[in-house]
Amino acid sequence: MTRIDRRFAALKQEGRAGLVTFITAGDPDYDTSLALLKALPAAGADIIELGMPFSDPMADGPAIQASSQRALKAGQTMKKTLAMVKAFREQDKATPVVLMGYYNPLYVYPVASFLKDAAMAGVDGLIVVDLPPEEDEELRPAAREAGLNFIRLATPTTDVRRLPTVLANSSGFVYYVSIAGITGTAAPDATKVGAHVARIKAQTGLPIAVGFGVRTKEQVKSLARMADAVVVGSALVSALAQSLDQAGKATKATASGVLSLVEQLASGLRETADANA
């Protein structure tokens, strides 16, 4: 079993959905980002998605686009992102870390070296949003050989004919994108999400994590009733951005503001579990 498999098994035993938190590596700077990464599990993060900064994050909304720009401006590189994971693993051997982003930074690394270095650093999985199943032969099989889960996205427009292709060779979990569009720009409709999640669950035994547009404790509680995990990204990145000074630098409120929001969202999952106990 991978770390991701073990975490979802533990969540099932606890009778609750997991909280998946997204931050962008190196935002607003390496040291602040690493400190935040290390603190996320204690605040309530069950799985961490670490964004790989990229100059053209086309699937992301303004908040995450800006976070990538801040990170790149501060000198973040893929090697530094993997170094962050390695430093995180020095104190946390259990919390899964998934790298999320775009194929170009992996391609230019290049792929074989990236996968070797990622596995050695302690990365558990990959979400590559611009690499469809028909184009993933250069990455997916090698990623599995390296011991990394390859996590795919399903969306509201993934119909019954397309879904088997998306699910084939996926591992770890399925990330269901709850809205049509870019990240952080709309709120999910719980009724519609529930119907889509049920349709996906009928075709796979993999856990389903629901993300895009999730910002509040009430949204987390609602989605937790139908999914195995809830992903929050833009809300955390926005909280970080709001804490920065006029020069875009971290302040004393940066880490505490993000972690406070994580604690609040995580409490919603535990309240839902207690109510169902």
Phi, psi and omega per residue, in radians:
M1 nan 2.476 3.057
T2 -1.447 2.972 3.080
R3 -1.029 -0.641 3.128
I4 -1.141 -0.780 3.104
D5 -1.024 -0.791 -3.116
R6 -1.129 -0.658 -3.129
R7 -1.163 -0.771 3.127
F8 -1.172 -0.588 3.067
A9 -1.123 -0.701 3.118
A10 -1.167 -0.704 3.106
L11 -1.089 -0.690 3.115
K12 -1.091 -0.702 3.103
Q13 -1.135 -0.614 3.114
E14 -1.314 -0.279 -3.141
G15 1.300 0.586 3.137
R16 -2.519 2.851 3.017
A17 -1.413 2.758 3.125
G18 -1.644 2.801 3.050
L19 -1.877 2.105 3.088
V20 -1.833 2.101 -3.101
T21 -1.908 2.438 3.126
F22 -1.989 2.275 2.897
I23 -2.341 2.777 3.103
T24 -1.638 2.231 -3.134
A25 -1.049 2.250 3.083
G26 1.521 0.095 -3.132
D27 -1.754 2.152 -0.027
P28 -1.514 -0.150 3.063
D29 -2.738 2.922 -3.033
Y30 -1.059 -0.881 -3.035
D31 -1.133 -0.762 3.123
T32 -1.127 -0.739 -3.125
S33 -1.129 -0.719 3.128
L34 -1.146 -0.751 3.120
A35 -1.066 -0.702 3.120
L36 -1.161 -0.773 3.104
L37 -0.974 -0.812 -3.114
K38 -1.142 -0.492 -3.060
A39 -1.563 -0.257 -3.045
L40 -1.052 -0.762 -3.121
P41 -1.045 -0.743 -3.140
A42 -1.138 -0.473 3.120
A43 -1.371 -0.277 3.096
G44 2.246 0.053 3.117
A45 -1.313 2.210 3.100
D46 -1.586 -0.580 3.071
I47 -2.412 2.496 -3.135
I48 -2.013 2.207 2.945
E49 -1.707 2.170 -3.138
L50 -1.921 1.992 -3.103
G51 -1.241 2.358 3.070
M52 -1.604 1.910 -3.061
P53 -0.976 2.411 -3.109
F54 -2.567 2.548 -3.040
S55 -1.288 -0.303 -3.092
D56 -2.376 1.163 -3.097
P57 -1.369 1.404 -2.910
M58 -1.203 -0.370 -3.135
A59 -1.577 -0.041 -3.042
D60 -1.802 2.609 3.095
G61 -1.408 -3.068 -3.048
P62 -1.010 -0.658 -3.075
A63 -1.121 -0.841 -3.104
I64 -1.333 -0.566 3.019
Q65 -1.011 -0.799 -3.132
A66 -1.128 -0.611 -3.139
S67 -1.162 -0.658 3.077
S68 -1.123 -0.722 3.129
Q69 -1.129 -0.711 3.103
R70 -1.086 -0.776 -3.113
A71 -1.119 -0.808 -3.140
L72 -1.109 -0.683 3.118
K73 -1.106 -0.578 -3.139
A74 -1.432 -0.009 3.049
G75 1.686 0.276 -3.141
Q76 -1.204 2.391 3.087
T77 -2.256 2.983 3.091
M78 -1.112 -0.669 3.102
K79 -1.086 -0.674 3.103
K80 -1.203 -0.606 3.100
T81 -1.112 -0.778 3.099
L82 -1.176 -0.582 3.074
A83 -1.122 -0.617 3.079
M84 -1.088 -0.769 3.132
V85 -1.111 -0.744 3.126
K86 -1.058 -0.738 3.112
A87 -1.164 -0.659 3.074
F88 -1.068 -0.734 -3.101
R89 -1.162 -0.339 3.108
E90 -1.123 -0.442 3.141
Q91 -2.049 -0.257 -3.086
D92 -2.359 1.893 -3.127
K93 -1.687 -0.079 -2.967
A94 -1.923 -0.616 -3.036
T95 -1.279 2.133 3.131
P96 -1.152 2.466 3.066
V97 -2.143 2.150 -3.141
V98 -1.992 2.236 3.048
L99 -1.505 2.282 -3.098
M100 -2.192 2.366 3.113
G101 2.910 -2.436 -2.952
Y102 -2.134 2.785 -2.967
Y103 -1.277 -0.548 -3.024
N104 -0.929 -0.853 -3.140
P105 -1.068 -0.526 3.097
L106 -1.297 -0.705 -3.095
Y107 -1.103 -0.742 -3.079
V108 -1.428 -0.164 -3.085
Y109 -1.085 -0.906 0.191
P110 -1.723 -3.013 -2.948
V111 -0.993 -0.907 -3.066
A112 -1.044 -0.763 3.126
S113 -1.189 -0.692 3.126
F114 -1.050 -0.850 -3.102
L115 -1.088 -0.716 3.098
K116 -1.084 -0.832 -3.104
D117 -1.196 -0.646 3.137
A118 -1.134 -0.780 3.125
A119 -1.104 -0.721 -3.140
M120 -1.171 -0.573 3.140
A121 -1.270 -0.429 -3.130
G122 1.904 0.329 3.053
V123 -1.243 2.493 -3.094
D124 -1.845 -0.470 -3.075
G125 -2.813 2.952 -3.140
L126 -2.276 2.429 2.911
I127 -2.150 1.949 -3.114
V128 -2.000 1.763 -2.877
V129 -1.249 -0.361 -3.092
D130 -1.883 0.385 -3.141
L131 -2.092 1.639 -3.115
P132 -1.218 2.829 -3.119
P133 -0.938 -0.604 -3.106
E134 -1.207 -0.259 -3.042
E135 -2.096 0.257 -2.976
D136 -1.778 0.158 -3.065
E137 -1.100 -0.445 -3.139
E138 -1.312 -0.372 -3.040
L139 -2.029 -0.869 -2.966
R140 -1.027 -0.924 -3.115
P141 -1.052 -0.693 3.136
A142 -1.182 -0.606 3.103
A143 -1.118 -0.744 3.118
R144 -1.128 -0.679 3.099
E145 -1.107 -0.549 3.122
A146 -1.407 -0.067 3.117
G147 1.555 0.278 -3.123
L148 -1.745 2.338 3.011
N149 -1.196 2.449 3.099
F150 -1.927 1.893 -2.960
I151 -1.823 2.217 -3.109
R152 -1.884 2.822 3.135
L153 -1.753 2.379 2.910
A154 -2.015 2.560 -3.045
T155 -2.260 3.000 3.079
P156 -1.033 -0.366 -3.131
T157 -1.685 0.065 3.074
T158 -1.369 1.765 -3.040
D159 -1.487 -3.131 -3.043
V160 -1.103 -0.477 3.126
R161 -1.368 -0.581 -3.082
R162 -1.456 -0.540 -3.004
L163 -0.983 -0.793 3.131
P164 -1.015 -0.604 3.110
T165 -1.163 -0.702 3.117
V166 -1.146 -0.711 -3.069
L167 -1.339 -0.467 -3.104
A168 -1.040 2.224 3.093
N169 1.172 0.177 2.992
S170 -1.320 2.702 3.091
S171 -2.655 2.873 -3.126
G172 1.506 -1.305 3.025
F173 -2.856 2.928 3.029
V174 -1.813 2.282 3.116
Y175 -1.657 1.933 3.098
Y176 -1.617 2.080 3.115
V177 -1.426 1.970 -2.923
S178 -1.355 -0.207 3.133
I179 -2.307 2.751 3.019
A180 -1.566 2.053 -3.116
G181 2.371 -2.849 -3.072
I182 -1.586 2.919 -3.050
T183 -1.133 2.529 2.937
G184 1.236 0.309 -3.038
T185 -1.940 -0.155 3.136
A186 -2.695 2.822 3.127
A187 -1.683 2.504 3.137
P188 -1.254 2.558 3.040
D189 -1.626 1.929 -3.008
A190 -1.038 -0.654 -3.125
T191 -1.122 -0.812 3.127
K192 -1.165 -0.697 3.128
V193 -1.073 -0.750 -3.134
G194 -1.027 -0.724 3.136
A195 -1.146 -0.737 3.138
H196 -1.183 -0.730 3.140
V197 -1.092 -0.737 3.118
A198 -1.075 -0.674 3.127
R199 -1.138 -0.696 3.131
I200 -1.222 -0.732 -3.133
K201 -1.083 -0.487 3.125
A202 -1.201 -0.274 -3.073
Q203 -2.034 0.003 3.138
T204 -2.648 2.641 3.036
G205 -1.655 0.018 3.130
L206 -1.243 2.575 3.014
P207 -1.087 2.655 3.122
I208 -1.991 2.181 3.036
A209 -1.909 2.320 -3.104
V210 -1.888 2.249 3.131
G211 -2.511 -3.036 -3.063
F212 1.411 2.004 3.019
G213 1.466 0.080 -3.116
V214 -1.519 2.124 -3.040
R215 -2.273 -0.446 -2.970
T216 -2.065 2.813 3.083
K217 -1.051 -0.704 -3.136
E218 -1.155 -0.674 3.071
Q219 -1.108 -0.733 3.123
V220 -1.069 -0.795 -3.135
K221 -1.094 -0.704 -3.129
S222 -1.142 -0.815 -3.101
L223 -1.252 -0.499 -3.138
A224 -1.125 -0.379 -3.139
R225 -1.273 -0.298 -3.051
M226 -2.120 -0.228 -3.067
A227 -2.134 2.924 3.115
D228 -1.527 -0.316 3.099
A229 -2.777 2.736 3.105
V230 -2.160 2.306 -3.093
V231 -1.803 2.288 3.065
V232 -2.189 2.169 -3.111
G233 -2.283 -1.135 -3.053
S234 -1.015 -0.629 -3.133
A235 -1.114 -0.694 3.134
L236 -1.242 -0.740 3.123
V237 -1.117 -0.655 3.105
S238 -1.173 -0.704 3.106
A239 -1.074 -0.703 3.096
L240 -1.101 -0.824 -3.102
A241 -1.051 -0.683 -3.112
Q242 -1.191 -0.329 -3.110
S243 -1.550 -0.172 -3.051
L244 -1.318 2.727 3.095
D245 -1.405 -3.078 -3.053
Q246 -1.141 -0.380 3.114
A247 -1.583 0.052 -3.140
G248 1.402 0.310 -3.129
K249 -1.682 2.717 3.131
A250 -1.155 2.607 3.062
T251 -2.144 3.135 3.111
K252 -1.101 -0.386 -3.091
A253 -1.546 -0.087 -3.013
T254 -1.137 -1.056 -3.114
A255 -1.136 -0.762 -3.069
S256 -1.120 -0.631 3.140
G257 -1.155 -0.752 3.126
V258 -1.187 -0.802 -3.073
L259 -1.180 -0.585 3.081
S260 -1.112 -0.703 3.104
L261 -1.164 -0.715 3.092
V262 -1.045 -0.782 3.122
E263 -1.041 -0.738 3.137
Q264 -1.108 -0.794 -3.131
L265 -1.164 -0.713 3.141
A266 -1.131 -0.590 3.128
S267 -1.112 -0.542 3.099
G268 -1.120 -0.645 3.120
L269 -1.192 -0.676 3.137
R270 -1.262 -0.595 3.063
E271 -1.123 -0.702 3.111
T272 -1.125 -0.720 3.120
A273 -1.125 -0.736 3.128
D274 -1.102 -0.662 -3.112
A275 -1.204 -0.498 -3.121
N276 -1.558 -0.159 -3.073
A277 -1.216 nan nan
